[in-house]
Amino acid sequence: QSSNVNNYNTHTTTSTPTYSNTRSFQRPYSAASNSTNTNAATENSSTKQQYSPPIQFETLTKLHSKNPSEILDEMLHADFQLQRFLNDNRMRRRYDWINSMTILLEKITQCIELRERIVMIFGQISKSRYLEGVYDEIGEPDLRTNQLRFTFIQSFLKVSNIFLSMIPHSAGGLTKIFERIELLFTKIEIKSSVRQA
């Protein structure tokens, strides 16, 4: 019987510190409830960001049929994850992604009366992979026609003109794109002149 008592005491003394250590990492019960709620909300927010669903190309294309103000609302919604779209590797390397984003940006520029909201989107474009992708794709010919993508270039120029009128100090991120477009059209003019000669 004495042996059983000793075993019970041994079990109790070894388990108590474990429970105590576990409790030491928890907020005391006497803490204010609003602080606890704030911490819980923060943890939930972090978890939501950590487990955000992957972005998909279809999310962009589904917006093409909507009117400009609806597109603007969708792109500014937290669930749209605009920053992730603008800086995704596919937005840097794939023409279909780059062109799709350009179409959406051109459409929202039709909502000039919602200038402040448009600026919220344009402000995220500078130094994005999207602009890097635009720079690369401007010089690439259309695979079907072997011609420059004039419609795409025209669309981006419309976007960039509104962009610069709203955020003039962001011109630096667009300069090299403008220079490349100018160079491409200069080459076309030279080739055209040579053929006529």
C-alpha positions in Angstrom: 0.0 0.0 0.0 2.9 2.4 0.8 4.3 1.6 -2.6 1.0 2.6 -4.3 0.9 5.9 -2.3 4.5 6.7 -3.4 3.6 6.0 -7.0 0.6 8.2 -6.8 2.7 11.0 -5.3 5.3 10.6 -8.0 2.7 10.8 -10.7 1.2 13.9 -9.1 4.5 15.8 -8.8 5.5 15.0 -12.3 2.2 16.0 -13.9 1.7 19.2 -12.0 4.7 21.1 -13.4 3.6 20.1 -16.9 0.1 21.6 -16.3 1.8 24.7 -14.8 4.1 25.2 -17.8 1.1 24.9 -20.1 -0.8 27.5 -18.2 2.1 29.9 -18.1 1.8 30.6 -21.8 -1.9 31.5 -21.5 -3.4 34.9 -20.7 -4.6 35.0 -17.0 -8.3 34.6 -16.5 -8.5 38.1 -15.0 -7.4 39.8 -18.2 -9.9 42.2 -19.8 -12.3 40.5 -22.2 -11.9 43.1 -24.9 -8.1 42.5 -25.0 -8.8 38.8 -25.4 -11.3 39.4 -28.2 -8.8 41.7 -29.9 -6.1 39.0 -29.7 -8.5 36.4 -31.0 -9.5 38.6 -33.9 -5.8 39.3 -34.8 -5.1 35.5 -34.7 -8.1 34.8 -36.9 -7.0 37.5 -39.4 -3.5 36.1 -39.5 -4.9 32.6 -40.1 -7.1 33.9 -42.9 -4.1 35.5 -44.6 -2.0 32.5 -44.1 -4.5 30.2 -45.7 -5.8 32.5 -48.5 -6.9 30.5 -51.5 -4.6 30.6 -54.5 -5.3 33.2 -57.1 -6.7 32.0 -60.5 -6.8 33.3 -64.0 -10.6 32.8 -64.1 -10.9 35.5 -61.4 -9.6 38.0 -63.9 -11.6 36.9 -66.9 -14.9 36.8 -65.1 -14.6 40.5 -64.5 -14.3 41.4 -68.2 -18.0 41.3 -68.7 -18.8 43.6 -65.8 -19.2 47.4 -65.9 -16.2 49.6 -64.8 -17.6 50.5 -61.4 -18.3 46.8 -60.5 -14.8 45.9 -61.6 -13.4 48.7 -59.4 -15.3 47.4 -56.4 -14.2 43.8 -57.0 -10.5 44.7 -57.4 -10.5 46.8 -54.2 -12.2 44.0 -52.2 -9.8 42.2 -49.8 -10.7 38.8 -51.2 -9.6 39.8 -54.7 -5.9 39.9 -53.5 -4.8 42.5 -56.0 -1.2 42.7 -54.7 -0.9 38.9 -55.1 -2.1 39.2 -58.7 0.2 42.1 -59.6 3.2 40.3 -58.2 2.5 36.7 -59.2 5.2 35.1 -61.4 2.5 34.4 -64.0 1.8 38.1 -64.2 5.5 38.5 -65.1 5.7 35.7 -67.7 2.4 34.9 -69.2 0.8 37.2 -71.9 -2.8 36.0 -71.2 -2.5 37.1 -67.5 -0.8 40.5 -68.4 -3.3 41.3 -71.1 -6.2 40.3 -68.9 -5.1 42.7 -66.2 -4.5 45.5 -68.7 -8.1 45.1 -70.0 -9.4 45.5 -66.4 -7.2 48.5 -65.7 -8.4 50.2 -68.9 -12.0 49.6 -68.0 -11.7 51.1 -64.6 -10.2 54.3 -66.0 -13.7 55.0 -67.5 -14.8 55.8 -63.9 -13.0 59.1 -63.8 -15.5 60.4 -61.2 -14.1 57.7 -58.8 -10.6 59.0 -59.1 -9.6 58.3 -55.4 -10.5 54.7 -55.8 -8.7 54.3 -59.0 -5.6 55.8 -57.4 -5.8 53.1 -54.7 -5.3 50.5 -57.5 -2.7 52.5 -59.5 -0.7 53.1 -56.4 0.0 49.3 -56.2 1.2 48.9 -59.8 4.5 50.7 -59.5 7.5 48.3 -59.3 5.1 45.3 -59.7 5.8 42.2 -61.7 2.9 43.2 -63.9 4.9 46.2 -65.2 7.9 43.9 -65.8 5.7 41.6 -67.8 4.3 44.5 -69.8 7.8 45.6 -70.7 8.7 42.1 -71.9 5.5 41.4 -73.8 5.5 44.8 -75.7 8.5 43.6 -77.7 7.0 40.1 -78.4 5.1 39.5 -81.6 1.7 37.9 -81.7 2.2 34.1 -82.3 -0.6 34.0 -84.8 0.2 37.0 -86.9 3.9 37.5 -86.2 3.1 41.2 -85.7 3.4 43.4 -82.7 0.4 43.3 -80.4 -0.9 46.7 -81.3 -4.2 46.4 -79.5 -2.4 45.5 -76.3 0.1 48.3 -76.7 -2.7 50.8 -77.3 -4.7 49.6 -74.3 -1.7 49.9 -72.0 -0.9 53.4 -73.3 -4.5 54.5 -72.4 -4.0 53.1 -68.9 -0.6 54.7 -68.5 -1.8 58.1 -69.6 -4.5 58.1 -66.9 -2.0 56.6 -64.5 0.4 59.5 -65.0 -2.3 62.2 -64.8 -3.4 60.8 -61.4 0.1 59.9 -60.0 2.7 62.0 -61.8 5.5 61.0 -59.5 5.2 57.4 -60.7 6.5 58.1 -64.2 9.8 56.4 -63.4 8.3 53.0 -63.4 6.8 53.6 -66.9 9.7 55.4 -68.6 11.5 52.3 -69.9 8.2 50.9 -71.2 7.6 54.1 -73.2 11.2 54.1 -74.5 10.7 50.5 -75.7 7.5 51.3 -77.4 9.1 54.3 -79.1 12.0 52.2 -80.2 9.7 49.5 -81.7 7.7 52.0 -83.7 10.9 53.7 -84.9 12.1 50.4 -86.2 8.8 49.8 -88.0 9.0 53.2 -89.7 12.6 52.5 -90.8 11.6 49.2 -92.3 8.6 50.8 -94.0 10.9 53.5 -95.5 13.4 50.9 -96.7 10.7 48.9 -98.5 9.2 52.0 -100.2 12.7 53.0 -101.4 
